Each structure stands twice: as structure tokens, then as C-alpha cells.
Amino acid sequence: MSDPDLSGLADQAPLLRRQILDWWEAHGRRRIDQKPWMFTPDGRWPDPGEELCVLECWVAEVMLQQTQLAVVLPYWHRWMAAFPDVGTLAAASEHDVLMLWQGLGYYARARRLHAGARQLVAGAQPSAAGSGDPWPRSLEGWMALPGIGRSTAGSILSSAFDRPFAILDGNVQRVLARLMAHPVPPKRELAGFWRLSETLLDPQRPRAFNQALMDLGAGVCTPRQPACGTCPWQPHCAAYAAGDPGRFPVKDTPPPVPFQVIGVGVVSDAAGRVLIDQRLPEGLLGGLWEFPGGKQEPGEAIEATIRRELREELAIEVTVGEELITLEHAYSHKRLRFVVHLCRWLAGEPQPLASQQVRWVAPDELASYPFPAANARIIAALEARIAAG
Ligand code: SF4
């Protein structure tokens, strides 16, 4: 394996910085409606070294870890209105935190933000002014919080404090791999790519440089069909010179994504209430509510799957009625098909044998519980069925 070759690039770094910053001044996402956390309370782009609201930058960085800017914005505004300071976030209930994250996906991010706020508030040192300043100023301080890796930490420190810390998220890896036409997947040579990002970082304007690099990756050097004709780094780009930038970054063949069928029961009682359970706190969707069910065994009819899962997980007996909806949902590591049937409760007091708690709720109360995206579609189908009588 060969690390990315830094020798030529170190000499060119001042020119590359100037080119990307000039491009960003003219074409970057620099409006307050695009990245409000990057502005001062009086609506200015900050002066060099001027501090921004750390909580706003932290929340934005975590939301942006797996999600695009346009999707994040309304969530970020709602979140900051509900939790305007770290103490309010730390004191919030997990239910309220998950409700505000509902629909954004990767819910562990919300739980980790919440846990991080509690950790910071608990460890806040009184400042010289007398009030507690909970915010770390080092990579290690940020990386001690749950769910914060080196790139997120670097991004928060450069955004909020204008400190010279490099970033290396997926977008930046792609830009740098193309710039070098590097023949090895970045994931296998992260140390070299970190050195590359650090070499390029503008020590005088780290906040602006990292923002420019992010904007270039998000808007110009995109995964498919990069807009090389508008790219400030085109004259230096080895992938462009090679004539096929889409070939970079080189990727390992991904492992096959497993596929599973999940039988789900929307169980109702004689009063018309439906049964939901809250997932255990761990895992991708931990703490969210859902309709009960589980994996179909090989050779098993889906009705039998639902009866068995409800018996094993809730200790209840049901009759499985007609299908309500079938839907597919893709996660990064697996694809699921949910086959959802209406069920009638027969016997057994529901018990949370594989969940935190079980609850009978009226269908019109479902909106006040946080559900994963697939379950939201089940609720919509249920409401349509009820409306149709
Ligand atoms: S020239 Fe094209 S491939 Fe190279 S960095 Fe710019 S947009 Fe990406």
C-alpha cells in the first residue's frame, strides 16, 4: 500500500487554498438560510477567530453526519427552538428528543447528542466569569462524547472556534482521492488522507477553508458526474487529468446486503385500541416505538410468523386477519420487507418480553409517539383503512 503522495501537494498548498477560498467566496453556501449555525446572533458571517454558538454547530454537525443539508435544515430549526441551550437539552426527556428527530433516521445520533449534553453539563467547569462553560476546545475533549469521531470534532472546532483542525468526512475523502487519483480506497489509508487534509488546511482561515471543502464536495465534486468545468482545483486534479474522475475514490467490492422479511401485527382489542411497543434502548432504532413483529423463518407462512412473534415477544394470542400493507425499507446494512397484517387480540396480558414497554393506544394517539420511518407508513395505511370504514 502507498500513502497519498504529499510531496507535490505540500508545495502547491498555498495556491490550492487560495483557489478554493476564492471559489467559495463567490459560490459557497454562505447565506444565513443555508447554514444558520455559521452566523453570529446579529446575522453576520463571523470575523476570523470570532466564536459562534457551539451548540448550534454541534447539533448541525451531528445531523449532517448521514443527511443532506436541505433535509437537515427544518429539523435543526425545530431542535434549536425546543432545546436552545445545552442545559435544556440535558434536562429533556428521551421521548421529546426522539420526537424531534423522528423522520431524520439514524436515531442513535439523537440519543448520543442527548447523552453528550448530559455529560457536558455534569462536567462543566466554572469559568472565570463564574458561569459554567461546558465546551471542549480540544479534539480529545469532543471525541470523549458519544458518537463524535475525529472529523466531526474537527468540524465543530473549526466551525465554532475557527481553530485549525482538519476534517475528513466521506465528501472530503472523495475530493482528496480524486485530487490525487489515489489508487487505494481512502478507508484503507485513513492516516495518509488525514495528513493530506491537514496539509491543505489553511492555518489562517480554518473555518472558511473547511466550509469551502465541504461545499466543494457537496455541490461540485459530487459522487456521480462531478462538475469539473466549474471546479477551482481542476488544473491540479489528477482524476480529471486521467479523464475519468467518477472512477475515484476506488472502492472495495461491498459485501452483499442481506434481505429479510418481517411479519408485523397491528393488533387491536375490542375497544379499537392498537398495541405498540418501545424498542430496547440499544441499536439503530433504540427507544423508538413500533408495531410488534419479527423475522420470518425459512419455510414459514407470514401469518405463522406474526402469531409466533407476538407469542414470543408479548405473550399474547391473536387471530391474524387480512394484510394491511407491504413495504420495503433499505438501511445501509440490510434490506427489509415488512408484511403487515391486521390482527385481533384473543388472550394474554401483553408483556414487554423483548421491549422496554408495551402500550394499548387509540389510533389517533399514535402521532404522539416517535416511530421509525417504515412504521409511519403503516400508521398512514391504518388511518386510511379506518377512514374508509
Ligand atoms: S476537477 Fe472534478 S474530480 Fe477533480 S476535484 Fe474538481 S470536481 Fe472533483
Boltz pocket constraint, residues with backbone or C-beta under 6 A from the ligand:
constraints:
  - pocket:
      binder: B
      contacts: [[A, 175], [A, 178], [A, 179], [A, 220], [A, 221], [A, 222], [A, 226], [A, 227], [A, 228], [A, 231], [A, 232], [A, 233], [A, 234], [A, 237], [A, 238], [A, 239], [A, 240], [A, 245]]
      max_distance: 6.0
